[in-house]
Amino acid sequence: MPTISVEHQLIPAKRVNGSAVYNQAHEKIGRIEDIAIDKRTGKVAYAILSFGGFLGLGEKFHPLPWSVLTYSERDDGYIVPITEELLALAPKLDVSELSGWDDTESRDDFYTYYGAYGAKPYW
């Protein structure tokens, strides 16, 4: 995966996809599978974190509010203020939900859960 340069403020989504995600102890906990952009505001709403599983089987997909991710040049990835244990308890999506997911009904669940970790709504 190409290195993400912090000298540029904008980054294409294809370079975010696949980026590593670490906890605050700099331990890798997953990777960004995709990002979700609100089509009305144009703001990035979520990073879809792929977590768990083995060789693509049993992975869970966690829509992390974009506001809880911080880019780390040191790690060449993103840091989130949440442990693997708390992530395992977080709201998640099944792989079948990824392509047609609409957060209208689940938005409050995600922002309530991640609000304790600094999530700010994108709308």
Phi, psi and omega per residue, in radians:
M1 nan 2.387 3.134
P2 -1.159 2.569 3.105
T3 -1.203 2.449 3.109
I4 -1.563 2.087 -3.113
S5 -1.479 2.251 3.120
V6 -1.442 -0.101 3.105
E7 -1.274 -0.305 3.102
H8 -1.884 2.382 -3.127
Q9 -1.446 -0.386 -3.118
L10 -1.862 2.562 -3.130
I11 -2.511 2.349 3.094
P12 -1.175 2.541 -3.124
A13 -0.986 -0.621 -3.106
K14 -1.117 -0.356 3.089
R15 -1.537 -0.358 3.063
V16 -1.365 -0.724 3.138
N17 -1.036 2.274 -3.114
G18 1.633 -0.161 3.135
S19 -1.140 2.507 3.119
A20 -1.273 2.595 3.057
V21 -2.143 2.314 -3.072
Y22 -2.127 2.713 2.980
N23 -1.468 -3.102 -3.078
Q24 -1.226 -0.236 3.056
A25 -1.559 0.138 3.129
H26 1.142 0.532 3.059
E27 -1.720 2.276 -3.121
K28 -1.177 2.270 3.132
I29 -2.061 -0.140 3.132
G30 2.956 -2.858 3.119
R31 -2.507 2.748 3.102
I32 -1.397 2.055 3.130
E33 -1.391 -0.685 -3.082
D34 -2.916 3.054 3.003
I35 -2.173 2.681 3.105
A36 -2.030 2.193 -3.106
I37 -1.953 2.308 3.081
D38 -1.245 2.085 -3.035
K39 -1.238 -0.328 3.124
R40 -1.516 -0.731 -3.102
T41 -1.628 -0.382 -3.089
G42 1.384 0.074 -3.119
K43 -1.527 2.543 3.033
V44 -1.237 2.128 -3.108
A45 -1.616 -0.820 -3.037
Y46 -2.448 2.629 2.836
A47 -1.784 2.209 3.128
I48 -1.531 1.874 -3.092
L49 -1.544 2.219 3.029
S50 -1.597 2.182 -2.989
F51 -2.430 2.354 3.065
G52 1.379 -2.993 -3.134
G53 1.399 3.099 3.139
F54 -2.533 2.186 -3.126
L55 0.922 0.686 3.094
G56 1.460 -0.018 3.139
L57 -1.790 2.345 3.082
G58 1.359 0.178 3.116
E59 -1.160 2.570 3.027
K60 -1.956 2.597 -3.114
F61 -2.033 2.104 -3.073
H62 -1.968 1.990 3.017
P63 -1.285 1.827 3.099
L64 -1.602 2.200 3.051
P65 -0.932 2.296 -3.071
W66 -0.936 -0.549 -3.076
S67 -1.193 -0.193 3.100
V68 -1.607 -0.109 3.128
L69 -1.632 2.446 3.058
T70 -2.235 2.228 3.141
Y71 -1.261 2.367 3.115
S72 -2.057 1.964 3.085
E73 -1.116 -0.653 3.131
R74 -0.991 -0.778 -3.075
D75 -1.619 -0.171 -3.038
D76 0.897 0.797 -3.132
G77 -2.903 -2.863 -3.079
Y78 -1.960 2.517 3.096
I79 -1.856 2.386 3.038
V80 -2.152 2.534 -3.099
P81 -1.515 0.877 -3.072
I82 -2.532 2.523 -3.140
T83 -1.514 2.862 3.079
E84 -1.050 -0.647 -3.122
E85 -1.114 -0.761 3.120
L86 -1.261 -0.579 3.084
L87 -1.129 -0.652 3.128
A88 -1.082 -0.470 -3.141
L89 -1.587 -0.142 -3.045
A90 -1.277 2.766 3.045
P91 -1.020 2.492 -3.088
K92 -2.477 2.958 3.107
L93 -2.075 2.641 2.998
D94 -1.493 2.677 -3.138
V95 -0.961 -0.566 -3.131
S96 -1.192 -0.315 -3.114
E97 -1.562 -0.230 -2.995
L98 -1.077 -0.758 -3.022
S99 -1.304 -0.481 -3.092
G100 -2.101 0.363 -3.069
W101 -1.199 2.358 3.054
D102 -2.251 2.165 -3.027
D103 -1.464 0.145 -3.083
T104 -0.896 -0.803 -3.105
E105 -1.490 -0.413 -3.047
S106 -1.846 -0.092 -3.079
R107 -0.924 -0.828 -3.123
D108 -1.075 -0.663 3.113
D109 -1.065 -0.808 -3.114
F110 -1.153 -0.818 -3.085
Y111 -1.279 -0.495 3.047
T112 -1.192 -0.812 -3.120
Y113 -1.099 -0.861 -3.073
Y114 -1.492 -0.118 3.098
G115 -1.041 -0.576 3.101
A116 -1.158 -0.281 -3.123
Y117 -1.888 0.266 3.063
G118 1.670 0.197 -3.131
A119 -1.144 2.347 3.054
K120 -2.047 2.340 -3.132
P121 -1.033 2.585 -3.118
Y122 -1.568 -0.207 -3.067
W123 -1.563 nan nan
